[in-house]
Amino acid sequence: MRKRNIALILAASMMATFAFGGTTAFAAEEGETDSVTVGIMADPENMGPWSGMSMGRIAVLFTTYEYLITREDGVAYGVLAKSWDEVDPKTYDVELYDYIHDAEGNPLTASDVVFSFESAIATKNYGKLSVIDSVTATDDYHVEFKFNKDLEIGEFENVMLECAIVTQAAYEASPDQMATTPVGTSAYLVDSYVPGSEIVMKDTGDYWQTDESLVHGTSIHNVGEIHFSVITEASQHTVALQTNSVDISNGVPDTDISKFEEGGEFSDGNAVSVVMDNLTYDVEYNMSDSSVFKDDDNLRLALAYAIDKDGINVGVFNGNGTAVKDFANATYPDYNSEWDSEDYYDYDVDKAKEYLEQSNYDGSTLRLEYINSGMNEMICQMLQAYWGQIGVTVELVGYDQMMGQQEQYNADGFDILLKTTGSTDYIVNQWKLCWDKRDYESLTGGAANFTQDDQLQSLMEAALSTETYGPESIEAFHDYLVEKCYGYGVVEGPINIVHSDKISDVALDIRNQILPGACTYAK
């Protein structure tokens, strides 16, 4: 039996950086503040613990809920989990702290962890949980996880980070399944919520983990009251900072960043930090049996070569993002920098037209599906224009978050899908979010976009296996996906963080989202 202690090194380098400096007391001492207002780009719509992921949800997620573990700089630390043991490759035992309670005072035990995982699995919103065979409370503070296969690279930690944990008592007492009344084990509880406008969370002053040495980035609470201000229009984030309506935002448009940098008209009292997002905007073709792309390599390649990825970066992100050379991006530690010099469907209108002439395209309108957001819409409009240049007509079909989650698995609903995918550890785990049919076969008969390709699956499994993971298996999968062109990355966007001098150090989570509770505040 191999012991997994509280700290487990996962990778040599990671994308997120946490800045600490405060204590965990409720009162505003050095490094703390009474209140902060954070501008966020979307409403969560549903703050329930196991609702589908969205831009608005990830902005408030770690303030609302805790998980069994957290990650900081490539290291996994226990949050609710005191420790964990690998019993065998398919069985783990997780020990909980025996004094956990949620923000309303309900005690949390192993049965609540079982309830949370079983509830999350039932929603089918979390593909990473599909590897779980059973979750069992062996006593009040030990949970046995049995998996349906030998776990792969980083997989146990990803499973532990996939399910928000709540007490069954609080969940069943909620009138709306916590959609607007979430109760987690974090220090914060929702005080008020005006959909589409503002969420106010207050520190209860009774956080369960009183040993400060065990309180990590996602659980630090240096703020008495957090106001999340929903601002869907990017330009209004600029206005909100100019007028001091918000203290910090990661939604300022690229064209306005210079206004807050040194020498800019609003630089006095403000600071800027730009980090690359770990999300990649990618194109996925509908590869179902009835799709025009199923057996038409030429049509897939025609559309791929028709896209000027650098042009999209300039048009959407003012050139501050990056045109990518893989189905993921270069922020991962296992990314191969040699891909940067390869032809990754580099923009070539003549080549695109040649492929189109050899394809079976009959001039019919293709449907490009996306989840509604300003960035997604701008990218889709540019894709529509690029494909129009070679004679392909495209209709844009936008959905809200909840409907989009469902419609991506409707084979008759779209021809092309624009998605954002990202992992918190390795590039292979970003690939897995689309291409591992074991996670999607019950929904699509194949990979997430209906692809049925045994060779692709074999290469995916080799890249994920702890026995064969490494440069060779990573290169093999990358090369094969480029050859088949079932889907491809387009662009990685930046995250523009602007904050007032009220904040001396910005804290970010593993998705590079602002952690207002963990920021350090000037006195």
Helices and strands as residue ranges (DSSP letters): E 2-4, E 8-9, E 33-40, H 55-64, E 69-72, E 75-78, E 81-88, E 91-96, H 110-123, G 127-131, E 132-139, E 142-147, H 155-160, H 168-173, E 188-194, E 198-203, G 212-214, G 217-219, E 223-230, H 234-242, E 248-249, G 254-259, E 270-276, E 280-285, H 297-305, H 309-317, E 322-323, G 337-341, H 349-358, E 366-371, H 374-389, E 394-399, H 401-407, E 416-421, H 427-435, G 437-439, H 441-444, H 454-464, H 471-484, E 487-492, E 494-500, E 503-505, G 516-518, E 520-521
